[in-house]
Amino acid sequence: MSRALALVRHGQSTANAAGEFTGSRDVPLTPLGREQARAAGRRLLERGLYPDTAFCSTRTRTAESATMILDALGRSALPVEPAAALDERDYGALTGLTHAEAEARWGAEQVRVWRRAFADPPPGGESIRDTLARVAPYHLTRILPAAMRGVALVVAHGNSLRALVTAVEGLSPGEAERLEIPTGSLRLYRLTPDATIEGLAVLS
Ligand SMILES: O=C(O)[C@@H](CO)OP(=O)(O)O
């Protein structure tokens, strides 16, 4: 029996391509983003890892990526569970601005802190710690039990996955801040019967 957890960041979105803070906005994939999602599906196919359960956020870019991954695996009929717990962190006042616009307004160092510091939320938004507080319970109640029964696929966002990886791997705040997860990348865990990680492959 496979006990596996496959985490995929959605493919490149139009906001990613424009260098904009995305956060809670609903934006579509670019053609490159669709190809990145298909490539993640092919990586699972090459390893014979066919999801038994699939999760995404409530945003189009993760649902669309999950559809493409499952299509590449010949598993289009598998239902995908959308969860607000997996939504991208709320970027508050930064939402919709380009990185350059935000830096011009608040300075590059402040923007860097808001983007990556574990516990400092941007004005009106969520920190990584806030995001972890909603992602971790969902992981424990829905995702981990599915990964203990078979192959669980999760398609989510740069920062909701940063929080999820923190929960799965028990990262320190500093490790969480340094973790970068490219669009379309796959993080693949194999689990033992007592739910510890026996193998990790990072493919991007
Ligand atoms: O804009 C966002 O919501 C995220 C990634 O999609 O940006 P960051 O690069 O700051 O993690």
The ligand as a MOL file (V3000), in Angstrom:
LIG
                    3D

  0  0  0     0  0            999 V3000
M  V30 BEGIN CTAB
M  V30 COUNTS 11 10 0 0 0
M  V30 BEGIN ATOM
M  V30 1 O 1.5810 37.0470 -4.2670 0
M  V30 2 C 1.3600 36.0450 -3.5700 0
M  V30 3 O 0.2670 35.7640 -3.0760 0
M  V30 4 C 2.5310 35.1330 -3.2390 0
M  V30 5 C 2.7520 34.0260 -4.2170 0
M  V30 6 O 1.7670 33.7730 -5.0820 0
M  V30 7 O 3.6430 35.9310 -3.2490 0
M  V30 8 P 5.0160 35.7180 -2.5090 0
M  V30 9 O 6.0160 35.6220 -3.6100 0
M  V30 10 O 5.1990 36.9720 -1.7080 0
M  V30 11 O 4.9820 34.4970 -1.6610 0
M  V30 END ATOM
M  V30 BEGIN BOND
M  V30 1 2 1 2
M  V30 2 1 2 3
M  V30 3 1 2 4
M  V30 4 1 4 5
M  V30 5 1 4 7
M  V30 6 1 5 6
M  V30 7 1 7 8
M  V30 8 2 8 9
M  V30 9 1 8 10
M  V30 10 1 8 11
M  V30 END BOND
M  V30 END CTAB
M  END
